Amino acid sequence: MKKPALYESIKPLHIAAKLLGFLVFTVDDEKFTPKFKFCDIFFILSGISSNFLMNYIYWTTIFDFVFERSSIINISIPFITLSQNIIVITITIAGFFKIHKVCDILRKFSEIDEEFGKCFNIKIDYEKQKQKAVKLIVSMSLMVIVIVLIRYTSNLIYSPTSSIKTNIYYFMCFCGSTVLLLSFKFAALGVKMRFENVNKCLRSSLNYQELSSHQLKKLAKIHMKITDIIQLINQTFSLALMLYFIIFFCWCCMYCFLIVSTSKEVWLNYSGYILLRLTANIFIDGLMFNAIRTASLAEMEGIKTARILFEIRIDKIGETETISSFIDQVKFTSMKFSCGLFSYDWKFLFKFLSAVIMYVIFMMQFDSSIRGSKICSPNNSTNSV
């Protein structure tokens, strides 16, 4: 097995990240160490210039829609947009300090695949992985195009005076977040696949294909390396993903609040505009939930190893000590992505929906209190007299 084959399988994702200024480096084919070429310097400069462009667009563009009857919205939308801008810039800069961790992830994946090939005759289909990466990039591109078209259509129908620079700004934000999400999802898929290979080898022992004590220890070592990869993935992606998740959660809550609060207003015609914007955010939120689901499945596959080991221990009395230490390793090693934040179950969905409802109720009460204070203000009372 050639080491470069692993990098070739993820190269489409890396190129997409480079084009957007994230993780700009070239991987050394032999040692999996980062190096920089002339084209990388160009991508770094383009990433910095795109961030300056985003700042320029933000400070020079009048927001494409002003909600005249909701003061809290006029405060919240600029604040969320500015926060999104700061997060994109921060993540781009932080990406330069995460390059070595990305190379460590690739190196550990390569070492694990070599051990699977030598000790258990399991080969990874890198060509299939590359095809999957290309499909993810194509689906991401189509999704971003749909999102931008939805935003452009909503502006064209409901706010013809909106600047095209606003659409460029959101296009750049959506591209950056989707590439980051796809990179995280692909890394989680890699973890899940290696855990599946470990469990496959253990199940072969249940089917009367004997595993020696040396092979069991080798599987325990591989399992530990995979959990180390999870920690590296957390250090590389988790903070950025959590920040993006918070921002897009705020956008969803904002548009849900607008739908509820404007349904009884005179300007009901703008509900179509809000629904279009909410639809655009649902696309990216769906991608986030999909990435979270993938991470949760990888974690469950790693925990499943302990259950298989319990079944093996019943049949193999002589290997009890080795198997018991392997079980303890699985039980007491953390395999959670993002400290358990990305544990996907019905409780997670319930908490998410509960948070949205509470947010909308709070915003409605806060907005009504602002309107009430304006009505009762001294200026309004004197004008009415």
Backbone torsions as a table, in degrees:
resi	resn	phi	psi	omega
1	MET	NA	130.4	179.6
2	LYS	-91.3	136.4	-179.8
3	LYS	-62.1	-42.1	-178.6
4	PRO	-58.4	-20.9	-178.6
5	ALA	-60.1	-34.3	178.8
6	LEU	-64.5	-46.2	-179.7
7	TYR	-66.4	-37.1	179.1
8	GLU	-61.2	-30.4	-178.7
9	SER	-71.7	-24.9	179.6
10	ILE	-108.6	5.7	-175.8
11	LYS	-58.8	-40.2	178.3
12	PRO	-56.6	-41.0	178.3
13	LEU	-66.8	-39.9	-179.3
14	HIS	-66.0	-39.1	178.1
15	ILE	-64.0	-43.0	178.4
16	ALA	-61.8	-40.0	178.2
17	ALA	-66.4	-39.1	178.0
18	LYS	-60.8	-44.0	-178.2
19	LEU	-59.6	-27.5	-179.2
20	LEU	-99.4	5.7	175.6
21	GLY	87.6	7.5	178.8
22	PHE	-98.3	140.4	173.3
23	LEU	48.8	55.0	-177.4
24	VAL	-85.8	101.2	175.6
25	PHE	-165.9	168.3	175.8
26	THR	-115.3	135.9	-177.4
27	VAL	-86.8	129.2	174.1
28	ASP	-66.8	131.5	-172.5
29	ASP	-67.5	-25.7	-173.3
30	GLU	-101.4	-40.4	-172.5
31	LYS	-107.7	-4.2	-175.4
32	PHE	55.3	46.4	174.9
33	THR	-112.9	149.1	-178.9
34	PRO	-76.6	142.5	172.8
35	LYS	-142.3	161.8	-174.6
36	PHE	-121.3	133.5	176.0
37	LYS	-110.2	176.3	-179.8
38	PHE	-61.9	-39.2	179.7
39	CYS	-64.3	-31.0	178.1
40	ASP	-66.4	-37.9	176.9
41	ILE	-62.2	-39.3	177.1
42	PHE	-62.1	-43.6	179.9
43	PHE	-66.4	-37.1	177.5
44	ILE	-62.3	-46.3	179.1
45	LEU	-63.8	-38.8	178.8
46	SER	-67.1	-36.3	177.2
47	GLY	-65.6	-42.3	178.2
48	ILE	-64.9	-43.5	-179.7
49	SER	-65.1	-36.4	178.5
50	SER	-66.1	-35.2	176.5
51	ASN	-67.1	-39.9	175.4
52	PHE	-64.0	-37.5	178.0
53	LEU	-63.8	-40.8	177.9
54	MET	-61.7	-41.6	177.4
55	ASN	-63.1	-42.3	179.7
56	TYR	-62.4	-44.8	179.5
57	ILE	-62.5	-40.8	-177.6
58	TYR	-63.2	-45.8	-173.7
59	TRP	-81.5	-13.9	-177.8
60	THR	-109.5	-4.7	-176.6
61	THR	-103.1	128.9	170.9
62	ILE	-75.4	135.6	-176.2
63	PHE	-59.3	140.6	-169.4
64	ASP	-69.2	-7.8	178.2
65	PHE	-154.2	126.9	179.4
66	VAL	-109.6	124.1	-179.3
67	PHE	-90.7	94.5	-169.8
68	GLU	-65.0	-25.5	-173.5
69	ARG	-101.9	10.6	-179.4
70	SER	-138.2	101.3	-177.6
71	SER	-67.3	-36.8	-178.3
72	ILE	-63.9	-33.6	178.3
73	ILE	-69.4	-39.5	178.9
74	ASN	-64.4	-23.8	175.3
75	ILE	-85.2	-42.1	-170.8
76	SER	-72.5	-43.0	-175.7
77	ILE	-61.5	-48.8	176.1
78	PRO	-61.3	-36.2	-179.0
79	PHE	-66.1	-45.4	179.7
80	ILE	-65.3	-41.0	-180.0
81	THR	-64.2	-42.7	177.7
82	LEU	-64.0	-41.2	177.8
83	SER	-61.7	-41.0	178.0
84	GLN	-62.0	-41.1	179.1
85	ASN	-63.3	-44.8	179.9
86	ILE	-63.9	-40.2	-179.4
87	ILE	-64.0	-43.5	179.6
88	VAL	-60.9	-44.2	-180.0
89	ILE	-65.5	-43.3	-179.7
90	THR	-62.1	-43.6	-179.2
91	ILE	-66.3	-38.1	178.1
92	THR	-62.4	-44.7	179.4
93	ILE	-67.4	-42.7	-179.2
94	ALA	-63.9	-26.7	179.7
95	GLY	-59.7	-31.0	179.4
96	PHE	-67.3	-27.7	-179.2
97	PHE	-89.9	-3.8	180.0
98	LYS	-103.8	3.0	-174.4
99	ILE	-60.9	-45.1	-178.0
100	HIS	-65.1	-33.3	178.5
101	LYS	-68.2	-38.2	176.9
102	VAL	-62.8	-42.4	177.6
103	CYS	-64.9	-36.2	176.5
104	ASP	-63.7	-39.0	177.5
105	ILE	-61.2	-46.8	179.7
106	LEU	-63.2	-41.0	-178.9
107	ARG	-64.0	-43.7	-179.3
108	LYS	-67.1	-39.9	175.0
109	PHE	-58.9	-42.4	-179.3
110	SER	-64.7	-42.3	178.9
111	GLU	-63.3	-41.6	179.1
112	ILE	-63.4	-43.4	-179.5
113	ASP	-64.9	-36.1	177.0
114	GLU	-64.6	-41.9	180.0
115	GLU	-67.2	-37.4	175.1
116	PHE	-61.5	-41.2	-178.8
117	GLY	-68.7	-40.8	-176.4
118	LYS	-76.3	-44.9	-171.6
119	CYS	-91.7	-27.9	-172.8
120	PHE	-128.1	2.4	177.5
121	ASN	56.4	40.0	176.4
122	ILE	-109.3	121.3	-178.9
123	LYS	-110.2	139.3	180.0
124	ILE	-88.0	133.0	178.5
125	ASP	-86.0	90.1	-177.5
126	TYR	-70.3	-29.4	179.1
127	GLU	-64.4	-39.3	177.7
128	LYS	-65.8	-38.8	177.1
129	GLN	-63.3	-40.1	179.5
130	LYS	-64.0	-42.6	177.5
131	GLN	-61.3	-38.2	178.6
132	LYS	-66.3	-38.9	178.2
133	ALA	-64.3	-41.3	178.2
134	VAL	-63.2	-41.8	178.6
135	LYS	-62.2	-39.6	178.3
136	LEU	-64.0	-41.1	179.3
137	ILE	-64.8	-43.3	179.6
138	VAL	-63.3	-45.3	179.2
139	SER	-63.7	-37.6	177.0
140	MET	-62.8	-44.5	-179.2
141	SER	-61.9	-44.2	178.8
142	LEU	-63.5	-40.1	-179.2
143	MET	-65.1	-43.6	179.3
144	VAL	-63.9	-40.3	178.0
145	ILE	-61.7	-43.0	178.7
146	VAL	-62.3	-43.5	-179.7
147	ILE	-61.2	-46.2	-179.3
148	VAL	-65.6	-39.1	177.7
149	LEU	-63.7	-39.2	177.6
150	ILE	-62.9	-45.0	179.7
151	ARG	-65.2	-42.1	-179.6
152	TYR	-64.6	-41.6	179.2
153	THR	-63.5	-42.7	179.5
154	SER	-63.4	-38.9	176.8
155	ASN	-67.4	-39.6	-177.0
156	LEU	-65.0	-38.0	-177.0
157	ILE	-81.6	-45.4	-169.3
158	TYR	-104.7	-19.2	-178.5
159	SER	-144.9	74.9	-175.6
160	PRO	-62.9	-22.2	-178.3
161	THR	-82.3	-2.7	-178.2
162	SER	-62.8	141.0	-179.2
163	SER	-78.2	145.8	177.8
164	ILE	-69.3	-18.8	178.5
165	LYS	-63.1	-30.4	178.1
166	THR	-62.9	-42.1	178.7
167	ASN	-65.6	-37.1	176.9
168	ILE	-63.2	-42.4	-179.8
169	TYR	-59.3	-50.3	-178.3
170	TYR	-69.9	-30.6	175.6
171	PHE	-60.6	-44.6	179.8
172	MET	-65.3	-40.4	179.2
173	CYS	-65.0	-44.5	-179.1
174	PHE	-65.6	-40.7	179.5
175	CYS	-61.3	-46.8	-179.4
176	GLY	-60.6	-44.8	-177.8
177	SER	-68.8	-38.0	-178.9
178	THR	-69.0	-39.0	176.9
179	VAL	-63.1	-41.8	178.6
180	LEU	-63.1	-43.3	179.5
181	LEU	-64.3	-42.5	-179.7
182	LEU	-66.8	-37.0	177.4
183	SER	-63.4	-43.4	177.6
184	PHE	-63.3	-44.6	-179.1
185	LYS	-62.6	-41.3	-178.9
186	PHE	-66.6	-37.8	176.7
187	ALA	-65.5	-41.1	177.8
188	ALA	-65.2	-37.3	176.0
189	LEU	-62.7	-39.4	177.1
190	GLY	-62.0	-42.3	177.0
191	VAL	-62.8	-45.3	-179.0
192	LYS	-60.7	-42.6	-177.9
193	MET	-65.9	-38.4	179.2
194	ARG	-70.5	-37.5	174.4
195	PHE	-62.1	-39.7	178.1
196	GLU	-61.8	-38.0	178.2
197	ASN	-65.8	-39.7	176.4
198	VAL	-60.8	-46.8	-179.4
199	ASN	-66.6	-32.5	177.2
200	LYS	-64.0	-42.5	178.0
201	CYS	-64.9	-38.6	179.4
202	LEU	-69.0	-38.4	178.7
203	ARG	-66.1	-30.3	177.6
204	SER	-62.4	-30.3	176.2
205	SER	-68.2	-34.6	177.2
206	LEU	-68.1	-26.7	179.7
207	ASN	-91.2	28.4	174.0
208	TYR	68.5	22.4	168.9
209	GLN	-101.6	101.3	-168.4
210	GLU	-63.6	137.6	171.0
211	LEU	-107.1	131.2	179.3
212	SER	-77.4	168.4	177.8
213	SER	-61.6	-37.0	178.4
214	HIS	-63.2	-41.7	179.8
215	GLN	-68.0	-36.6	176.3
216	LEU	-63.9	-42.4	177.5
217	LYS	-65.1	-36.4	177.7
218	LYS	-64.5	-42.2	177.8
219	LEU	-64.3	-37.6	177.2
220	ALA	-63.6	-39.8	178.4
221	LYS	-67.0	-40.3	177.7
222	ILE	-63.8	-42.9	179.3
223	HIS	-59.9	-41.2	178.3
224	MET	-65.2	-38.5	177.8
225	LYS	-64.2	-37.3	178.9
226	ILE	-65.5	-40.3	177.0
227	THR	-66.0	-32.2	174.1
228	ASP	-64.0	-37.3	176.9
229	ILE	-63.0	-38.8	178.1
230	ILE	-59.9	-42.0	178.7
231	GLN	-63.9	-39.4	177.3
232	LEU	-65.7	-39.4	177.2
233	ILE	-62.6	-41.6	177.5
234	ASN	-60.6	-44.1	-179.4
235	GLN	-67.3	-27.9	-176.2
236	THR	-87.2	-43.8	-168.8
237	PHE	-112.3	-27.2	-163.5
238	SER	-63.3	-45.6	-178.2
239	LEU	-61.4	-44.6	179.4
240	ALA	-62.7	-42.2	180.0
241	LEU	-65.2	-40.2	179.0
242	MET	-64.3	-39.7	178.2
243	LEU	-65.0	-44.2	176.7
244	TYR	-62.3	-40.9	-179.2
245	PHE	-61.7	-41.6	179.0
246	ILE	-63.0	-43.8	-178.0
247	ILE	-63.9	-49.0	-178.0
248	PHE	-71.0	-27.9	172.5
249	PHE	-63.7	-42.3	177.9
250	CYS	-62.5	-40.8	178.7
251	TRP	-63.4	-43.9	179.2
252	CYS	-61.0	-45.6	178.9
253	CYS	-61.7	-38.8	-179.0
254	MET	-62.2	-46.8	-178.2
255	TYR	-72.9	-31.8	173.2
256	CYS	-63.3	-42.0	177.7
257	PHE	-62.1	-41.4	-179.2
258	LEU	-65.3	-38.5	178.7
259	ILE	-63.2	-43.8	-178.6
260	VAL	-70.4	-45.4	-172.4
261	SER	-75.8	-24.3	-177.0
262	THR	-98.3	-1.9	-175.9
263	SER	-65.7	-25.1	-178.9
264	LYS	-102.7	5.4	-176.1
265	GLU	-90.3	168.5	178.7
266	VAL	-67.4	-33.6	-175.8
267	TRP	-87.7	46.6	177.1
268	LEU	-61.8	-23.7	-179.0
269	ASN	-59.2	-24.5	-178.0
270	TYR	-83.1	-0.7	177.5
271	SER	-63.5	-33.3	176.2
272	GLY	-61.4	-40.6	176.9
273	TYR	-60.2	-46.0	-178.2
274	ILE	-66.3	-40.7	178.9
275	LEU	-62.5	-39.3	177.4
276	LEU	-63.0	-43.7	179.4
277	ARG	-66.2	-38.7	177.5
278	LEU	-63.4	-38.9	177.4
279	THR	-61.8	-41.6	178.5
280	ALA	-61.1	-39.2	179.1
281	ASN	-73.3	-30.0	179.4
282	ILE	-63.2	-34.0	178.2
283	PHE	-58.4	-51.6	-176.3
284	ILE	-71.2	-34.5	176.5
285	ASP	-65.7	-36.5	176.3
286	GLY	-62.3	-39.7	177.1
287	LEU	-64.7	-38.7	177.7
288	MET	-62.7	-46.1	179.5
289	PHE	-63.2	-35.3	178.2
290	ASN	-65.2	-41.9	177.6
291	ALA	-65.1	-40.3	177.6
292	ILE	-63.6	-41.1	178.7
293	ARG	-61.6	-42.0	178.7
294	THR	-62.6	-43.4	178.6
295	ALA	-63.5	-39.5	179.2
296	SER	-65.4	-40.2	178.0
297	LEU	-64.8	-37.8	177.5
298	ALA	-63.9	-42.0	178.2
299	GLU	-63.5	-42.9	179.5
300	MET	-63.9	-36.2	179.2
301	GLU	-66.4	-36.8	177.6
302	GLY	-68.5	-38.9	178.6
303	ILE	-69.2	-30.5	-179.5
304	LYS	-60.1	-23.5	-179.8
305	THR	-58.0	-39.6	-178.2
306	ALA	-62.4	-40.3	-179.7
307	ARG	-64.2	-40.7	178.6
308	ILE	-65.9	-37.7	179.6
309	LEU	-65.4	-35.6	176.0
310	PHE	-60.7	-40.4	179.7
311	GLU	-67.7	-36.7	179.8
312	ILE	-68.5	-38.9	-176.0
313	ARG	-61.9	-29.7	178.7
314	ILE	-65.8	-36.9	-175.4
315	ASP	-86.8	-24.9	-172.8
316	LYS	-117.6	93.6	-178.1
317	ILE	-70.5	-37.0	-175.1
318	GLY	-68.2	-23.6	-177.4
319	GLU	-103.7	21.7	-174.2
320	THR	-60.2	-43.2	-176.7
321	GLU	-65.1	-44.6	179.4
322	THR	-63.5	-44.5	-178.5
323	ILE	-67.7	-38.7	-179.9
324	SER	-63.5	-42.5	177.8
325	SER	-65.4	-35.0	176.6
326	PHE	-64.9	-43.1	179.2
327	ILE	-62.5	-43.7	178.8
328	ASP	-62.2	-37.7	178.1
329	GLN	-61.5	-45.3	-179.4
330	VAL	-66.6	-39.7	-176.0
331	LYS	-68.8	-37.1	-171.7
332	PHE	-105.0	9.0	176.4
333	THR	-103.7	131.6	-179.7
334	SER	-76.2	125.5	176.6
335	MET	-118.9	23.3	-176.3
336	LYS	-86.8	137.0	172.6
337	PHE	-84.7	131.1	177.0
338	SER	56.6	45.0	175.8
339	CYS	56.0	30.5	178.1
340	GLY	88.4	-2.4	179.1
341	LEU	-63.5	-32.3	-176.8
342	PHE	-95.6	27.6	173.0
343	SER	-77.0	115.0	-171.4
344	TYR	-99.4	113.3	173.5
345	ASP	-154.7	-173.9	-178.8
346	TRP	-65.3	-30.4	177.4
347	LYS	-62.9	-39.5	179.7
348	PHE	-62.5	-46.3	179.0
349	LEU	-63.5	-40.1	179.2
350	PHE	-63.1	-43.7	179.0
351	LYS	-64.2	-39.3	-179.6
352	PHE	-63.8	-49.4	-179.7
353	LEU	-65.2	-37.6	177.7
354	SER	-63.6	-40.4	178.9
355	ALA	-64.7	-40.2	178.4
356	VAL	-62.5	-46.2	-179.0
357	ILE	-63.2	-44.6	179.3
358	MET	-63.9	-38.1	178.6
359	TYR	-63.0	-45.7	-179.2
360	VAL	-63.5	-43.4	179.3
361	ILE	-62.8	-44.1	179.1
362	PHE	-61.8	-44.7	-179.7
363	MET	-63.3	-40.0	179.5
364	MET	-64.2	-42.6	179.1
365	GLN	-66.9	-41.5	-179.7
366	PHE	-66.0	-40.6	179.8
367	ASP	-66.7	-41.2	179.3
368	SER	-66.5	-34.1	177.9
369	SER	-68.3	-35.7	177.2
370	ILE	-65.7	-43.6	178.8
371	ARG	-62.9	-40.9	179.7
372	GLY	-64.4	-38.6	178.8
373	SER	-67.8	-32.6	177.8
374	LYS	-69.4	-38.9	-179.6
375	ILE	-66.6	-37.4	-177.1
376	CYS	-89.2	5.0	-178.7
377	SER	-69.1	154.1	-178.0
378	PRO	-60.4	-36.4	-178.5
379	ASN	-63.2	-43.4	-179.5
380	ASN	-67.3	-35.6	-179.2
381	SER	-68.8	-38.2	178.6
382	THR	-69.5	-36.7	179.0
383	ASN	-65.7	-37.4	-179.3
384	SER	-67.7	-34.5	176.2
385	VAL	-68.2	NA	NA
